[in-house]
């Protein structure tokens, strides 16, 4: 009885594995499609790897980058210096 179940499990796992040809075809379809952008790739990374704690860090880096960019501009620099 136990040997039969083990054999059935092996058969089920062998059947559930996609064939190498099917994997190659799926890979070719994905490669032919439109590539995802940087923002989409980043969001997919955060979602699939459950790295939600990175979002505040990324937002803070974007905010600091915007401040550096604005203070480098001679028109907005005096306004930025009065804010701080």
mmCIF file as gemmi writes it, N, C-alpha and C atoms, coordinates in Angstrom:
data_model
loop_
_atom_site.group_PDB
_atom_site.id
_atom_site.type_symbol
_atom_site.label_atom_id
_atom_site.label_alt_id
_atom_site.label_comp_id
_atom_site.label_asym_id
_atom_site.label_entity_id
_atom_site.label_seq_id
_atom_site.pdbx_PDB_ins_code
_atom_site.Cartn_x
_atom_site.Cartn_y
_atom_site.Cartn_z
_atom_site.occupancy
_atom_site.B_iso_or_equiv
_atom_site.pdbx_formal_charge
_atom_site.auth_seq_id
_atom_site.auth_asym_id
_atom_site.pdbx_PDB_model_num
ATOM 1 N N . UNK Axp A 1 ? 0.825 -1.195 0 1 0 ? 1 A 1
ATOM 2 C CA . UNK Axp A 1 ? 0 0 0 1 0 ? 1 A 1
ATOM 3 C C . UNK Axp A 1 ? 0.865 1.253 0 1 0 ? 1 A 1
ATOM 4 N N . UNK Axp A 2 ? 1.876 1.291 0.841 1 0 ? 2 A 1
ATOM 5 C CA . UNK Axp A 2 ? 2.748 2.456 0.912 1 0 ? 2 A 1
ATOM 6 C C . UNK Axp A 2 ? 3.578 2.577 -0.362 1 0 ? 2 A 1
ATOM 7 N N . UNK Axp A 3 ? 4.043 1.463 -0.89 1 0 ? 3 A 1
ATOM 8 C CA . UNK Axp A 3 ? 4.847 1.483 -2.112 1 0 ? 3 A 1
ATOM 9 C C . UNK Axp A 3 ? 4.032 2.014 -3.287 1 0 ? 3 A 1
ATOM 10 N N . UNK Axp A 4 ? 2.746 1.687 -3.322 1 0 ? 4 A 1
ATOM 11 C CA . UNK Axp A 4 ? 1.897 2.177 -4.408 1 0 ? 4 A 1
ATOM 12 C C . UNK Axp A 4 ? 1.735 3.688 -4.331 1 0 ? 4 A 1
ATOM 13 N N . UNK Axp A 5 ? 1.559 4.221 -3.129 1 0 ? 5 A 1
ATOM 14 C CA . UNK Axp A 5 ? 1.409 5.663 -2.993 1 0 ? 5 A 1
ATOM 15 C C . UNK Axp A 5 ? 2.695 6.385 -3.373 1 0 ? 5 A 1
ATOM 16 N N . UNK Axp A 6 ? 3.83 5.823 -2.992 1 0 ? 6 A 1
ATOM 17 C CA . UNK Axp A 6 ? 5.101 6.449 -3.353 1 0 ? 6 A 1
ATOM 18 C C . UNK Axp A 6 ? 5.266 6.469 -4.862 1 0 ? 6 A 1
ATOM 19 N N . UNK Axp A 7 ? 4.887 5.37 -5.522 1 0 ? 7 A 1
ATOM 20 C CA . UNK Axp A 7 ? 4.978 5.313 -6.978 1 0 ? 7 A 1
ATOM 21 C C . UNK Axp A 7 ? 4.027 6.317 -7.614 1 0 ? 7 A 1
ATOM 22 N N . UNK Axp A 8 ? 2.823 6.458 -7.046 1 0 ? 8 A 1
ATOM 23 C CA . UNK Axp A 8 ? 1.874 7.425 -7.572 1 0 ? 8 A 1
ATOM 24 C C . UNK Axp A 8 ? 2.404 8.848 -7.414 1 0 ? 8 A 1
ATOM 25 N N . UNK Axp A 9 ? 3.042 9.145 -6.272 1 0 ? 9 A 1
ATOM 26 C CA . UNK Axp A 9 ? 3.599 10.475 -6.06 1 0 ? 9 A 1
ATOM 27 C C . UNK Axp A 9 ? 4.707 10.778 -7.053 1 0 ? 9 A 1
ATOM 28 N N . UNK Axp A 10 ? 5.541 9.798 -7.346 1 0 ? 10 A 1
ATOM 29 C CA . UNK Axp A 10 ? 6.612 9.996 -8.319 1 0 ? 10 A 1
ATOM 30 C C . UNK Axp A 10 ? 6.013 10.254 -9.689 1 0 ? 10 A 1
ATOM 31 N N . UNK Axp A 11 ? 4.977 9.488 -10.05 1 0 ? 11 A 1
ATOM 32 C CA . UNK Axp A 11 ? 4.332 9.689 -11.344 1 0 ? 11 A 1
ATOM 33 C C . UNK Axp A 11 ? 3.696 11.077 -11.424 1 0 ? 11 A 1
ATOM 34 N N . UNK Axp A 12 ? 3.068 11.507 -10.322 1 0 ? 12 A 1
ATOM 35 C CA . UNK Axp A 12 ? 2.425 12.823 -10.328 1 0 ? 12 A 1
ATOM 36 C C . UNK Axp A 12 ? 3.455 13.934 -10.467 1 0 ? 12 A 1
ATOM 37 N N . UNK Axp A 13 ? 4.593 13.812 -9.785 1 0 ? 13 A 1
ATOM 38 C CA . UNK Axp A 13 ? 5.595 14.87 -9.899 1 0 ? 13 A 1
ATOM 39 C C . UNK Axp A 13 ? 6.229 14.863 -11.273 1 0 ? 13 A 1
ATOM 40 N N . UNK Axp A 14 ? 6.384 13.7 -11.861 1 0 ? 14 A 1
ATOM 41 C CA . UNK Axp A 14 ? 6.942 13.646 -13.213 1 0 ? 14 A 1
ATOM 42 C C . UNK Axp A 14 ? 5.97 14.255 -14.213 1 0 ? 14 A 1
ATOM 43 N N . UNK Axp A 15 ? 4.684 14.031 -14.011 1 0 ? 15 A 1
ATOM 44 C CA . UNK Axp A 15 ? 3.692 14.585 -14.921 1 0 ? 15 A 1
ATOM 45 C C . UNK Axp A 15 ? 3.539 16.087 -14.746 1 0 ? 15 A 1
ATOM 46 N N . UNK Axp A 16 ? 3.711 16.572 -13.527 1 0 ? 16 A 1
ATOM 47 C CA . UNK Axp A 16 ? 3.503 17.994 -13.287 1 0 ? 16 A 1
ATOM 48 C C . UNK Axp A 16 ? 4.676 18.848 -13.761 1 0 ? 16 A 1
ATOM 49 N N . UNK Axp A 17 ? 5.834 18.253 -13.971 1 0 ? 17 A 1
ATOM 50 C CA . UNK Axp A 17 ? 6.982 19.015 -14.463 1 0 ? 17 A 1
ATOM 51 C C . UNK Axp A 17 ? 6.776 19.348 -15.937 1 0 ? 17 A 1
ATOM 52 N N . UNK Axp A 18 ? 6.986 20.595 -16.32 1 0 ? 18 A 1
ATOM 53 C CA . UNK Axp A 18 ? 6.872 20.924 -17.745 1 0 ? 18 A 1
ATOM 54 C C . UNK Axp A 18 ? 8.061 20.353 -18.513 1 0 ? 18 A 1
ATOM 55 N N . UNK Axp A 19 ? 7.812 20.028 -19.737 1 0 ? 19 A 1
ATOM 56 C CA . UNK Axp A 19 ? 8.883 19.463 -20.558 1 0 ? 19 A 1
ATOM 57 C C . UNK Axp A 19 ? 9.905 20.547 -20.906 1 0 ? 19 A 1
ATOM 58 N N . UNK Axp A 20 ? 11.141 20.16 -21.184 1 0 ? 20 A 1
ATOM 59 C CA . UNK Axp A 20 ? 12.14 21.169 -21.569 1 0 ? 20 A 1
ATOM 60 C C . UNK Axp A 20 ? 11.727 21.947 -22.811 1 0 ? 20 A 1
ATOM 61 N N . UNK Axp A 21 ? 11.016 21.289 -23.713 1 0 ? 21 A 1
ATOM 62 C CA . UNK Axp A 21 ? 10.57 21.984 -24.918 1 0 ? 21 A 1
ATOM 63 C C . UNK Axp A 21 ? 9.517 23.046 -24.574 1 0 ? 21 A 1
ATOM 64 N N . UNK Axp A 22 ? 8.616 22.7 -23.649 1 0 ? 22 A 1
ATOM 65 C CA . UNK Axp A 22 ? 7.6 23.655 -23.213 1 0 ? 22 A 1
ATOM 66 C C . UNK Axp A 22 ? 8.229 24.844 -22.503 1 0 ? 22 A 1
ATOM 67 N N . UNK Axp A 23 ? 9.279 24.585 -21.716 1 0 ? 23 A 1
ATOM 68 C CA . UNK Axp A 23 ? 9.976 25.671 -21.046 1 0 ? 23 A 1
ATOM 69 C C . UNK Axp A 23 ? 10.665 26.569 -22.056 1 0 ? 23 A 1
ATOM 70 N N . UNK Axp A 24 ? 11.256 25.978 -23.07 1 0 ? 24 A 1
ATOM 71 C CA . UNK Axp A 24 ? 11.946 26.757 -24.095 1 0 ? 24 A 1
ATOM 72 C C . UNK Axp A 24 ? 10.959 27.63 -24.875 1 0 ? 24 A 1
ATOM 73 N N . UNK Axp A 25 ? 9.787 27.074 -25.171 1 0 ? 25 A 1
ATOM 74 C CA . UNK Axp A 25 ? 8.777 27.849 -25.899 1 0 ? 25 A 1
ATOM 75 C C . UNK Axp A 25 ? 8.261 29.008 -25.05 1 0 ? 25 A 1
ATOM 76 N N . UNK Axp A 26 ? 8.026 28.746 -23.768 1 0 ? 26 A 1
ATOM 77 C CA . UNK Axp A 26 ? 7.562 29.809 -22.876 1 0 ? 26 A 1
ATOM 78 C C . UNK Axp A 26 ? 8.63 30.891 -22.726 1 0 ? 26 A 1
ATOM 79 N N . UNK Axp A 27 ? 9.891 30.486 -22.639 1 0 ? 27 A 1
ATOM 80 C CA . UNK Axp A 27 ? 10.994 31.447 -22.562 1 0 ? 27 A 1
ATOM 81 C C . UNK Axp A 27 ? 11.061 32.302 -23.818 1 0 ? 27 A 1
ATOM 82 N N . UNK Axp A 28 ? 10.887 31.683 -24.98 1 0 ? 28 A 1
ATOM 83 C CA . UNK Axp A 28 ? 10.929 32.416 -26.247 1 0 ? 28 A 1
ATOM 84 C C . UNK Axp A 28 ? 9.771 33.41 -26.337 1 0 ? 28 A 1
ATOM 85 N N . UNK Axp A 29 ? 8.589 33.025 -25.842 1 0 ? 29 A 1
ATOM 86 C CA . UNK Axp A 29 ? 7.453 33.942 -25.861 1 0 ? 29 A 1
ATOM 87 C C . UNK Axp A 29 ? 7.709 35.148 -24.96 1 0 ? 29 A 1
ATOM 88 N N . UNK Axp A 30 ? 8.258 34.913 -23.789 1 0 ? 30 A 1
ATOM 89 C CA . UNK Axp A 30 ? 8.541 36.016 -22.882 1 0 ? 30 A 1
ATOM 90 C C . UNK Axp A 30 ? 9.646 36.913 -23.428 1 0 ? 30 A 1
ATOM 91 N N . UNK Axp A 31 ? 10.63 36.326 -24.082 1 0 ? 31 A 1
ATOM 92 C CA . UNK Axp A 31 ? 11.728 37.112 -24.644 1 0 ? 31 A 1
ATOM 93 C C . UNK Axp A 31 ? 11.245 37.966 -25.815 1 0 ? 31 A 1
ATOM 94 N N . UNK Axp A 32 ? 10.259 37.488 -26.545 1 0 ? 32 A 1
ATOM 95 C CA . UNK Axp A 32 ? 9.742 38.236 -27.699 1 0 ? 32 A 1
ATOM 96 C C . UNK Axp A 32 ? 8.81 39.368 -27.268 1 0 ? 32 A 1
ATOM 97 N N . UNK Axp A 33 ? 8.303 39.319 -26.052 1 0 ? 33 A 1
ATOM 98 C CA . UNK Axp A 33 ? 7.366 40.342 -25.581 1 0 ? 33 A 1
ATOM 99 C C . UNK Axp A 33 ? 8.068 41.648 -25.246 1 0 ? 33 A 1
ATOM 100 N N . UNK Axp A 34 ? 7.255 42.635 -24.924 1 0 ? 34 A 1
ATOM 101 C CA . UNK Axp A 34 ? 7.761 43.955 -24.574 1 0 ? 34 A 1
ATOM 102 C C . UNK Axp A 34 ? 8.457 43.881 -23.211 1 0 ? 34 A 1
ATOM 103 N N . UNK Axp A 35 ? 9.663 44.427 -23.09 1 0 ? 35 A 1
ATOM 104 C CA . UNK Axp A 35 ? 10.351 44.37 -21.794 1 0 ? 35 A 1
ATOM 105 C C . UNK Axp A 35 ? 9.7 45.309 -20.781 1 0 ? 35 A 1
ATOM 106 N N . UNK Axp A 36 ? 9.741 44.894 -19.526 1 0 ? 36 A 1
ATOM 107 C CA . UNK Axp A 36 ? 9.174 45.723 -18.464 1 0 ? 36 A 1
ATOM 108 C C . UNK Axp A 36 ? 10.127 46.874 -18.155 1 0 ? 36 A 1
ATOM 109 N N . UNK Axp A 37 ? 9.572 47.968 -17.699 1 0 ? 37 A 1
ATOM 110 C CA . UNK Axp A 37 ? 10.374 49.128 -17.367 1 0 ? 37 A 1
ATOM 111 C C . UNK Axp A 37 ? 11.039 48.975 -16.004 1 0 ? 37 A 1
ATOM 112 N N . UNK Axp A 38 ? 11.857 49.949 -15.668 1 0 ? 38 A 1
ATOM 113 C CA . UNK Axp A 38 ? 12.592 49.92 -14.406 1 0 ? 38 A 1
ATOM 114 C C . UNK Axp A 38 ? 11.646 49.963 -13.208 1 0 ? 38 A 1
ATOM 115 N N . UNK Axp A 39 ? 10.638 50.818 -13.271 1 0 ? 39 A 1
ATOM 116 C CA . UNK Axp A 39 ? 9.689 50.924 -12.171 1 0 ? 39 A 1
ATOM 117 C C . UNK Axp A 39 ? 8.911 49.625 -11.998 1 0 ? 39 A 1
ATOM 118 N N . UNK Axp A 40 ? 8.484 49.04 -13.097 1 0 ? 40 A 1
ATOM 119 C CA . UNK Axp A 40 ? 7.735 47.776 -13.044 1 0 ? 40 A 1
ATOM 120 C C . UNK Axp A 40 ? 8.604 46.648 -12.481 1 0 ? 40 A 1
ATOM 121 N N . UNK Axp A 41 ? 9.847 46.578 -12.93 1 0 ? 41 A 1
ATOM 122 C CA . UNK Axp A 41 ? 10.765 45.553 -12.429 1 0 ? 41 A 1
ATOM 123 C C . UNK Axp A 41 ? 10.984 45.722 -10.932 1 0 ? 41 A 1
ATOM 124 N N . UNK Axp A 42 ? 11.145 46.96 -10.487 1 0 ? 42 A 1
ATOM 125 C CA . UNK Axp A 42 ? 11.373 47.221 -9.064 1 0 ? 42 A 1
ATOM 126 C C . UNK Axp A 42 ? 10.163 46.82 -8.232 1 0 ? 42 A 1
ATOM 127 N N . UNK Axp A 43 ? 8.975 47.176 -8.703 1 0 ? 43 A 1
ATOM 128 C CA . UNK Axp A 43 ? 7.774 46.814 -7.964 1 0 ? 43 A 1
ATOM 129 C C . UNK Axp A 43 ? 7.568 45.31 -7.928 1 0 ? 43 A 1
ATOM 130 N N . UNK Axp A 44 ? 7.856 44.625 -9.032 1 0 ? 44 A 1
ATOM 131 C CA . UNK Axp A 44 ? 7.758 43.163 -9.044 1 0 ? 44 A 1
ATOM 132 C C . UNK Axp A 44 ? 8.749 42.546 -8.065 1 0 ? 44 A 1
ATOM 133 N N . UNK Axp A 45 ? 9.952 43.098 -8.003 1 0 ? 45 A 1
ATOM 134 C CA . UNK Axp A 45 ? 10.955 42.605 -7.055 1 0 ? 45 A 1
ATOM 135 C C . UNK Axp A 45 ? 10.466 42.765 -5.624 1 0 ? 45 A 1
ATOM 136 N N . UNK Axp A 46 ? 9.938 43.963 -5.306 1 0 ? 46 A 1
ATOM 137 C CA . UNK Axp A 46 ? 9.459 44.205 -3.949 1 0 ? 46 A 1
ATOM 138 C C . UNK Axp A 46 ? 8.294 43.294 -3.593 1 0 ? 46 A 1
ATOM 139 N N . UNK Axp A 47 ? 7.397 43.075 -4.536 1 0 ? 47 A 1
ATOM 140 C CA . UNK Axp A 47 ? 6.215 42.259 -4.267 1 0 ? 47 A 1
ATOM 141 C C . UNK Axp A 47 ? 6.571 40.782 -4.11 1 0 ? 47 A 1
ATOM 142 N N . UNK Axp A 48 ? 7.363 40.243 -5.029 1 0 ? 48 A 1
ATOM 143 C CA . UNK Axp A 48 ? 7.642 38.809 -5.009 1 0 ? 48 A 1
ATOM 144 C C . UNK Axp A 48 ? 8.616 38.413 -3.913 1 0 ? 48 A 1
ATOM 145 N N . UNK Axp A 49 ? 9.5 39.304 -3.53 1 0 ? 49 A 1
ATOM 146 C CA . UNK Axp A 49 ? 10.47 38.988 -2.478 1 0 ? 49 A 1
ATOM 147 C C . UNK Axp A 49 ? 10.05 39.521 -1.118 1 0 ? 49 A 1
ATOM 148 N N . UNK Axp A 50 ? 8.868 40.147 -1.072 1 0 ? 50 A 1
ATOM 149 C CA . UNK Axp A 50 ? 8.316 40.683 0.177 1 0 ? 50 A 1
ATOM 150 C C . UNK Axp A 50 ? 9.306 41.603 0.879 1 0 ? 50 A 1
ATOM 151 N N . UNK Axp A 51 ? 9.832 42.558 0.125 1 0 ? 51 A 1
ATOM 152 C CA . UNK Axp A 51 ? 10.786 43.54 0.643 1 0 ? 51 A 1
ATOM 153 C C . UNK Axp A 51 ? 10.105 44.895 0.81 1 0 ? 51 A 1
ATOM 154 N N . UNK Axp A 52 ? 8.957 44.912 1.471 1 0 ? 52 A 1
ATOM 155 C CA . UNK Axp A 52 ? 8.194 46.145 1.63 1 0 ? 52 A 1
ATOM 156 C C . UNK Axp A 52 ? 8.942 47.181 2.451 1 0 ? 52 A 1
ATOM 157 N N . UNK Axp A 53 ? 9.868 46.763 3.283 1 0 ? 53 A 1
ATOM 158 C CA . UNK Axp A 53 ? 10.622 47.695 4.117 1 0 ? 53 A 1
ATOM 159 C C . UNK Axp A 53 ? 11.553 48.571 3.285 1 0 ? 53 A 1
ATOM 160 N N . UNK Axp A 54 ? 11.794 48.225 2.025 1 0 ? 54 A 1
ATOM 161 C CA . UNK Axp A 54 ? 12.647 49.041 1.163 1 0 ? 54 A 1
ATOM 162 C C . UNK Axp A 54 ? 11.934 50.284 0.615 1 0 ? 54 A 1
ATOM 163 N N . UNK Axp A 55 ? 10.614 50.283 0.625 1 0 ? 55 A 1
ATOM 164 C CA . UNK Axp A 55 ? 9.872 51.4 0.038 1 0 ? 55 A 1
ATOM 165 C C . UNK Axp A 55 ? 10.185 52.728 0.728 1 0 ? 55 A 1
ATOM 166 N N . UNK Axp A 56 ? 10.181 52.836 2.073 1 0 ? 56 A 1
ATOM 167 C CA . UNK Axp A 56 ? 10.533 54.131 2.677 1 0 ? 56 A 1
ATOM 168 C C . UNK Axp A 56 ? 11.963 54.574 2.354 1 0 ? 56 A 1
ATOM 169 N N . UNK Axp A 57 ? 12.872 53.637 2.253 1 0 ? 57 A 1
ATOM 170 C CA . UNK Axp A 57 ? 14.262 53.981 1.931 1 0 ? 57 A 1
ATOM 171 C C . UNK Axp A 57 ? 14.346 54.551 0.515 1 0 ? 57 A 1
ATOM 172 N N . UNK Axp A 58 ? 13.67 53.915 -0.421 1 0 ? 58 A 1
ATOM 173 C CA . UNK Axp A 58 ? 13.682 54.374 -1.812 1 0 ? 58 A 1
ATOM 174 C C . UNK Axp A 58 ? 13.023 55.753 -1.916 1 0 ? 58 A 1
ATOM 175 N N . UNK Axp A 59 ? 11.912 55.943 -1.217 1 0 ? 59 A 1
ATOM 176 C CA . UNK Axp A 59 ? 11.238 57.25 -1.248 1 0 ? 59 A 1
ATOM 177 C C . UNK Axp A 59 ? 12.118 58.343 -0.65 1 0 ? 59 A 1
ATOM 178 N N . UNK Axp A 60 ? 12.818 58.04 0.425 1 0 ? 60 A 1
ATOM 179 C CA . UNK Axp A 60 ? 13.721 59.013 1.03 1 0 ? 60 A 1
ATOM 180 C C . UNK Axp A 60 ? 14.866 59.36 0.084 1 0 ? 60 A 1
ATOM 181 N N . UNK Axp A 61 ? 15.41 58.371 -0.602 1 0 ? 61 A 1
ATOM 182 C CA . UNK Axp A 61 ? 16.473 58.635 -1.576 1 0 ? 61 A 1
ATOM 183 C C . UNK Axp A 61 ? 15.969 59.509 -2.724 1 0 ? 61 A 1
ATOM 184 N N . UNK Axp A 62 ? 14.75 59.264 -3.176 1 0 ? 62 A 1
ATOM 185 C CA . UNK Axp A 62 ? 14.17 60.098 -4.231 1 0 ? 62 A 1
ATOM 186 C C . UNK Axp A 62 ? 13.962 61.526 -3.753 1 0 ? 62 A 1
ATOM 187 N N . UNK Axp A 63 ? 13.52 61.691 -2.519 1 0 ? 63 A 1
ATOM 188 C CA . UNK Axp A 63 ? 13.328 63.031 -1.965 1 0 ? 63 A 1
ATOM 189 C C . UNK Axp A 63 ? 14.65 63.777 -1.847 1 0 ? 63 A 1
ATOM 190 N N . UNK Axp A 64 ? 15.673 63.128 -1.357 1 0 ? 64 A 1
ATOM 191 C CA . UNK Axp A 64 ? 16.988 63.764 -1.239 1 0 ? 64 A 1
ATOM 192 C C . UNK Axp A 64 ? 17.529 64.102 -2.627 1 0 ? 64 A 1
ATOM 193 N N . UNK Axp A 65 ? 17.331 63.222 -3.588 1 0 ? 65 A 1
ATOM 194 C CA . UNK Axp A 65 ? 17.79 63.493 -4.955 1 0 ? 65 A 1
ATOM 195 C C . UNK Axp A 65 ? 17.076 64.711 -5.532 1 0 ? 65 A 1
ATOM 196 N N . UNK Axp A 66 ? 15.782 64.826 -5.265 1 0 ? 66 A 1
ATOM 197 C CA . UNK Axp A 66 ? 15.034 65.987 -5.758 1 0 ? 66 A 1
ATOM 198 C C . UNK Axp A 66 ? 15.544 67.272 -5.1 1 0 ? 66 A 1
ATOM 199 N N . UNK Axp A 67 ? 15.846 67.219 -3.809 1 0 ? 67 A 1
ATOM 200 C CA . UNK Axp A 67 ? 16.373 68.401 -3.126 1 0 ? 67 A 1
ATOM 201 C C . UNK Axp A 67 ? 17.735 68.806 -3.677 1 0 ? 67 A 1
ATOM 202 N N . UNK Axp A 68 ? 18.586 67.832 -3.941 1 0 ? 68 A 1
ATOM 203 C CA . UNK Axp A 68 ? 19.906 68.138 -4.514 1 0 ? 68 A 1
ATOM 204 C C . UNK Axp A 68 ? 19.746 68.755 -5.899 1 0 ? 68 A 1
ATOM 205 N N . UNK Axp A 69 ? 18.831 68.224 -6.67 1 0 ? 69 A 1
ATOM 206 C CA . UNK Axp A 69 ? 18.594 68.761 -8.008 1 0 ? 69 A 1
ATOM 207 C C . UNK Axp A 69 ? 18.06 70.186 -7.939 1 0 ? 69 A 1
ATOM 208 N N . UNK Axp A 70 ? 17.125 70.443 -7.032 1 0 ? 70 A 1
ATOM 209 C CA . UNK Axp A 70 ? 16.54 71.775 -6.932 1 0 ? 70 A 1
ATOM 210 C C . UNK Axp A 70 ? 17.524 72.806 -6.384 1 0 ? 70 A 1
ATOM 211 N N . UNK Axp A 71 ? 18.402 72.402 -5.483 1 0 ? 71 A 1
ATOM 212 C CA . UNK Axp A 71 ? 19.369 73.361 -4.947 1 0 ? 71 A 1
ATOM 213 C C . UNK Axp A 71 ? 20.482 73.641 -5.949 1 0 ? 71 A 1
ATOM 214 N N . UNK Axp A 72 ? 20.667 72.792 -6.911 1 0 ? 72 A 1
ATOM 215 C CA . UNK Axp A 72 ? 21.674 73.032 -7.939 1 0 ? 72 A 1
ATOM 216 C C . UNK Axp A 72 ? 21.209 74.017 -8.993 1 0 ? 72 A 1
ATOM 217 N N . UNK Axp A 73 ? 19.909 74.195 -9.088 1 0 ? 73 A 1
ATOM 218 C CA . UNK Axp A 73 ? 19.329 75.116 -10.053 1 0 ? 73 A 1
ATOM 219 C C . UNK Axp A 73 ? 19.405 76.539 -9.476 1 0 ? 73 A 1
ATOM 220 N N . UNK Axp A 74 ? 20.017 77.505 -10.182 1 0 ? 74 A 1
ATOM 221 C CA . UNK Axp A 74 ? 20.171 78.858 -9.619 1 0 ? 74 A 1
ATOM 222 C C . UNK Axp A 74 ? 18.854 79.586 -9.366 1 0 ? 74 A 1
ATOM 223 N N . UNK Axp A 75 ? 17.801 79.195 -10.039 1 0 ? 75 A 1
ATOM 224 C CA . UNK Axp A 75 ? 16.518 79.872 -9.842 1 0 ? 75 A 1
ATOM 225 C C . UNK Axp A 75 ? 15.867 79.43 -8.533 1 0 ? 75 A 1
ATOM 226 N N . UNK Axp A 76 ? 15.913 78.15 -8.239 1 0 ? 76 A 1
ATOM 227 C CA . UNK Axp A 76 ? 15.235 77.626 -7.046 1 0 ? 76 A 1
ATOM 228 C C . UNK Axp A 76 ? 16.149 77.546 -5.826 1 0 ? 76 A 1
ATOM 229 N N . UNK Axp A 77 ? 17.439 77.742 -5.992 1 0 ? 77 A 1
ATOM 230 C CA . UNK Axp A 77 ? 18.374 77.618 -4.874 1 0 ? 77 A 1
ATOM 231 C C . UNK Axp A 77 ? 18.064 78.582 -3.732 1 0 ? 77 A 1
ATOM 232 N N . UNK Axp A 78 ? 17.802 79.883 -3.972 1 0 ? 78 A 1
ATOM 233 C CA . UNK Axp A 78 ? 17.496 80.77 -2.841 1 0 ? 78 A 1
ATOM 234 C C . UNK Axp A 78 ? 16.248 80.331 -2.068 1 0 ? 78 A 1
ATOM 235 N N . UNK Axp A 79 ? 15.244 79.835 -2.778 1 0 ? 79 A 1
ATOM 236 C CA . UNK Axp A 79 ? 14.041 79.368 -2.098 1 0 ? 79 A 1
ATOM 237 C C . UNK Axp A 79 ? 14.339 78.146 -1.236 1 0 ? 79 A 1
ATOM 238 N N . UNK Axp A 80 ? 15.173 77.233 -1.744 1 0 ? 80 A 1
ATOM 239 C CA . UNK Axp A 80 ? 15.5 76.026 -0.994 1 0 ? 80 A 1
ATOM 240 C C . UNK Axp A 80 ? 16.303 76.355 0.251 1 0 ? 80 A 1
ATOM 241 N N . UNK Axp A 81 ? 17.207 77.324 0.151 1 0 ? 81 A 1
ATOM 242 C CA . UNK Axp A 81 ? 18.018 77.677 1.311 1 0 ? 81 A 1
ATOM 243 C C . UNK Axp A 81 ? 17.165 78.336 2.399 1 0 ? 81 A 1
ATOM 244 N N . UNK Axp A 82 ? 16.133 79.082 2.036 1 0 ? 82 A 1
ATOM 245 C CA . UNK Axp A 82 ? 15.279 79.688 3.056 1 0 ? 82 A 1
ATOM 246 C C . UNK Axp A 82 ? 14.377 78.652 3.734 1 0 ? 82 A 1
ATOM 247 N N . UNK Axp A 83 ? 14.12 77.541 3.061 1 0 ? 83 A 1
ATOM 248 C CA . UNK Axp A 83 ? 13.307 76.486 3.671 1 0 ? 83 A 1
ATOM 249 C C . UNK Axp A 83 ? 14.05 75.806 4.802 1 0 ? 83 A 1
ATOM 250 N N . UNK Axp A 84 ? 15.35 75.74 4.72 1 0 ? 84 A 1
ATOM 251 C CA . UNK Axp A 84 ? 16.123 75.045 5.744 1 0 ? 84 A 1
ATOM 252 C C . UNK Axp A 84 ? 16.876 76.047 6.564 1 0 ? 84 A 1
